[in-house]
Amino acid sequence: MWNGFDVMEAKNFEQGILDCIAYMLTSARGLIDEPRIYGPFRLADGVSRLCALLAENGHKDKEFLENLQKKIDEKKYSVMTDQEAFVSLLDDVIIDITHMLMKKSNN
């Protein structure tokens, strides 16, 4: 857990993790009968949820996580109407996380 967590924050964080696990498991089950394109959507939505959880709980990369979540949330529903835009979103956020990880590894 991050520095400065108190007991209540830890409980909220743990509940958030459990909520994400439940979301991922129910998504996995739903994907058996859903269209293939829903898989990438559910993964992107899961990343958005994890970003929110980490940012809300004081992760040191809070600003990056909030920006990543916002970027995903603004365009994730394009999967329903414009799959090319959705693929572009995925490409963009992959570049974002790659740059952040490279920057961190160089420090």
C-alpha positions in Angstrom: 0.0 0.0 0.0 1.1 3.6 -0.6 2.6 5.7 2.1 0.1 7.5 4.3 -2.7 5.0 4.0 -4.9 4.9 7.0 -7.2 2.0 8.0 -10.3 3.4 6.2 -8.4 4.1 3.0 -7.0 0.6 3.1 -10.5 -0.9 3.4 -11.8 1.3 0.5 -8.8 0.3 -1.6 -9.3 -3.4 -0.8 -13.0 -3.1 -1.6 -12.1 -1.4 -4.9 -9.8 -4.3 -5.8 -12.5 -6.8 -5.0 -14.9 -4.8 -7.1 -12.4 -4.9 -10.0 -12.0 -8.6 -9.6 -15.8 -9.1 -9.7 -16.0 -6.9 -12.8 -13.2 -8.9 -14.6 -14.7 -12.2 -13.7 -18.2 -11.3 -14.8 -16.8 -9.8 -17.9 -14.9 -13.0 -18.7 -18.2 -14.9 -18.3 -20.1 -12.5 -20.4 -17.6 -12.6 -23.2 -18.5 -16.2 -23.9 -21.7 -15.1 -25.5 -20.9 -11.5 -26.4 -19.4 -10.2 -29.7 -15.6 -10.4 -29.9 -15.1 -6.6 -29.9 -16.5 -6.5 -26.3 -13.3 -8.1 -25.0 -11.0 -5.2 -25.8 -13.7 -2.8 -24.5 -13.9 -4.7 -21.2 -10.1 -4.7 -20.8 -9.9 -1.0 -21.5 -12.8 -0.3 -19.1 -11.0 -2.5 -16.5 -7.8 -0.4 -16.9 -9.9 2.8 -16.4 -11.3 1.4 -13.2 -7.9 0.4 -11.9 -6.5 3.9 -12.8 -9.3 5.5 -10.8 -8.8 3.2 -7.8 -5.0 3.8 -7.7 -5.4 7.6 -8.3 -8.0 7.9 -5.6 -5.8 6.2 -3.1 -2.7 8.4 -3.5 -0.6 6.5 -6.0 2.6 8.5 -6.8 1.6 8.6 -10.5 -1.8 10.0 -9.7 -1.8 12.7 -12.4 -0.8 10.2 -15.1 -3.4 7.7 -14.0 -6.1 10.3 -13.9 -5.2 11.4 -17.4 -5.1 7.9 -18.7 -8.5 7.1 -17.2 -10.0 10.3 -18.7 -8.6 9.5 -22.1 -10.0 6.0 -22.0 -13.4 7.0 -20.6 -13.8 9.8 -23.3 -13.5 7.3 -26.2 -14.2 3.8 -24.9 -17.8 3.7 -26.1 -16.6 4.4 -29.7 -16.3 0.6 -29.8 -20.1 0.6 -30.5 -20.1 3.0 -33.4 -16.5 3.5 -34.7 -14.2 0.6 -34.2 -11.3 2.3 -35.9 -11.5 5.2 -33.4 -11.5 2.6 -30.6 -8.5 0.9 -32.0 -6.8 4.3 -32.3 -7.6 4.9 -28.6 -6.0 1.6 -27.6 -2.9 2.5 -29.7 -2.7 5.9 -28.1 -3.0 4.7 -24.5 -0.4 1.9 -25.2 2.0 4.6 -26.3 1.2 6.7 -23.2 1.9 3.8 -20.8 5.0 2.8 -22.7 6.5 6.3 -22.5 5.7 6.5 -18.8 7.3 3.1 -18.1 10.4 4.0 -20.2 10.7 7.3 -18.4 10.5 5.5 -15.0 13.1 2.9 -16.0 15.5 5.7 -17.0 15.3 7.3 -13.5 
